[in-house]
Amino acid sequence: METSRSQRWRERRALWATDSLIINPKAYSVDIIDHAVARTFIAEHHYLPSYPAAQVAVGLFGLRAVLAGVAVFAVPATDAVITRHTGFTDPAKGCVLARLILLDRVPQNGESFFCARAFRLLRQARPAIEAVVSYSDPEFGHTGRVYAALSGAHRGTTRPRTVLRAAGQTISDRTLSKIRLRERGMDGAIDQIVRLGLPAPGLRESPAAWLARLQAEQLLTRHRQSGLFTYCFELTRNARRQGRALPRLPYPKLLPGP
């Protein structure tokens, strides 16, 4: 369904902003927040409750300074995410907008108001970052309409791929890699899966064998994920210059269902 209404989330349920209300900038403030605060908010409300490898977290505050939205800027899954979509050869010049969520009580236009100010705070906190890559998942009804409103460059669509899911949630490749290769952060990655209601590894069970068992028992299931719409925000004049040779495609729309 294509709509001009703003999709929001509360307690991991999709909701919609009220049509008749437009955000009053004087009623809201935006500031950097602690990762612990952002992590709790994401876990409670976002459809992807896991917390990414965050660099900077920004909060939107409404009446009585109550948190009403969070944006999390994070390290990409691979350096190629930055170099491919920004034109920079140095991946430290970019990051990903890994989580963006506003509660349904935030009026229309809240996303563009929030993101514009979050980008400014990101630049203040991490001046080396000049570009931000973000994805929209059409499986959850997202085309990136707010990114278009902010003049983000639509770079194209990622290839469909097969992912592993548990309790309806996609487990990131990076999380699985930490477990299989016994990398730093493995314990936290295992805990992330266990918190979804899956059994913990056995006493003498290797992490890789544990993942294989979860798949054999259909607790971790394979899912064919459609391509994600990819956007890049060029935050500086230098970033815009670097991105000149990269595509700026027409903004996508969701195809009507069967």
N, C-alpha and C positions, 0 to 999 in steps of 0.2 A: 504494500500500500504506500503510495506517495502522498505525503502530507506536508503542509507548511508549519504544523505544530512542532514544538520542541519536545523530543523524547527525553524523559528523565528517569531516575531510578530511586527507589526507596526500599530498603530491606530486600534488595536484589530482585525487585519486581519492576517491570517497565510501566511507567506512568507518563502523563503528559502535562506540560505547563498549561496554565489557563490562557485561553485565547485572548481574552479582553484586557489582560494586564501586560504592560511593558515595564521592564526594569527601570527603577529610579536610581541612578548612580549614587545619589546622595544617601541612599538608605543602605548601601553596601560598602564594605571595605575589603581589600585584598592584601594578604601578607604571607611571608614565608612561615611555615609551621614545622614543628618537630616531626620526624619520621614516625615516631610512635603514635602521634595523634592521627597522621594521615593513614597509617596502617590500620588502625582501629576503624576509622571511617570507611575505608575501602572494604574491609572484611565484612562490615555490617551491611553496606548498601550496594556495592558494585557487582555486576553480573560475573566479573572475574575477580573473586575475592582475594587472590594471592597478591602479595606485595612485590613489585619488581625490584631490580637492582638500582635503587633510586639515587639520584644525585641531589635534586632539589624538589621539595614539596611545597605547594602553595595552597592556601586556603581562602575561600570566599566566606565572609562573615556578614550576617544579616542583623536583624534587630537583637538587641541585648548581646551583641558580639557572639551569637550562636553560629557555629560552623554549618554552612549550607552547601558547600561544594569543595572539591579537592582536585588539583592537577598535580600529577607526578611526572617529573622529567627524569629519565633513567638512561642507563647504559644500554646500548643496543645489543641484540643477541650476537651479532658479528660486526666487525669494523666495516664490512662491505655495505651494510645498511646506510652508513653515512657517506662513504665515498661514492656509492652508486647514485644516490639521490640528491646530494648537495653539490657535487663537483669538487669538493675539497679532497686532497690526497691525505691530509692529516685527519684521522677520525676523531681526534680530540676537539675538532672545530664544531662538532655536532652532537646531538643527543636525540632521544626519542620521547615523545609525549606518550608515555605508556598507560596512563590512566587519566581520564577526565570524567568527572561526575558532578552533577548538580541535583539537588533534591527537587521534588516537584513543586515545592512552595516558592521556588525562585521564578520570577516572571519571565515572559518571552524576552529574547535578546540577551538573556543572562550569560549564555556561553561566550558570545563574542565580546561582551563587556569583561568577563572574567579572563578569557584567554589573552586578550590584548594586554591587560595589566600583569598577568602571570609571565608573559614573555619579557616584559620590562624588568621584573624582579629576577627572572632567570639570568638576564644579562648583567644585572648588578652583582648577583651572587657568583656567577661564573662568566666573567668577561671573555674568556677564550671561546665560549660557545657562540657561534654566529648563525647556526641554522638548526631547525628542529624538524625531524621526520615523524609523521604520525600515520596511523592506519585506521580505516573504517571497515567494520565487518558487516557485510550485507546480510549475513545469517541472523544478525540481531537487529535488522532494520536500519542500519547506519550507512548512509552514503557519503557523509562528510559535509553536509549542508553548512554547518557552522564553519568548517574550514574554508569553504568557498566564500562565505561572507567575510572572512578575514583575508581573502585573496591568496590563500595557500595555493601553491603550484601542484596541480594533479599530475603525478608522474606516470600513472598507469595502474595496473592490477597485478598483484603477485600471482604466481602459479598456484593452482589448487594443490593441496598436499594432504597426506594422510597423517593424522595426529592421534595421540592416545588420550582418552578421556576417562575420568573417574567421577562418579556421582554427577554426571552432566557437565563437568568442567574439564576444559582442555589442560593437560599438563604440558608445560613448555618444554621444548627440546633441551634448553639449558638445564632445567631441573633434572630431566632424565639423564643427561650427560654427566652431571655431578655425581649421580648415584652409580651409574654404570662404571665410571672411571675412578671412583673413590676420590673425587677432587675436593678441594676446600669448599665448605658449605654443604657437604653431603648430608650431614645430620639434619640441618634445617630443611633440606629438600625432602628427605624421608618424612620428617615431621609434617611437612605441608600435605603430603599424600595421606598420611595416617589421620590427619585432622578432618579429612573428607569422609571418614568412617571406614577406611580400609584397614586390615590387620597389619600390625607391625612385623618386621622381619623376625624370623625365628632366631633362637640363641646362636646357632652355628651356621645360619643361612647367609650366604654372600649377598650383597646388595643387588648384583645382576641377577642372581637366581631368584631373589625375592620379586623383582619386577617380572621375570618370566612366569613365576607362579601366579601373580596377580592377573596376568594376561590369560594364562591357561584356565583360571577360574572365572574368567569373564568379569573380573572386577575392574580391570583396565581394558577398555575396548577401543578398537580402531574405528576412526571416523574420518570420512573424506571431507575435508574443509574446503569450501570454495575460496577463490582468490579474494584478497583484501585490497581495497582501494588505498593507494599510497599518495601521501601529500608531503610537501616540503614547505616550511616557512623560512624564508630568507630574511633574517633579522637585521642584517647590516648591508651597507652598500657593497662591501666586498663579497658578501654571500650572493647578492643578486648578480654580481659580475661573474662569479664562479658558476652560477647556474644557467647562464645564457645559452649554453650549448645543450642543455638538458630539456626534455619535453615538458610542455605546458599544455596538457590535453584538456578537451572539454570536460566539464564536471559531470560525473556519472549520475544516473538515475536508476532506481530499482525497477526491474521489469515486473509487469503485472503477473500475479500468480495464476495457476491453472484454474 
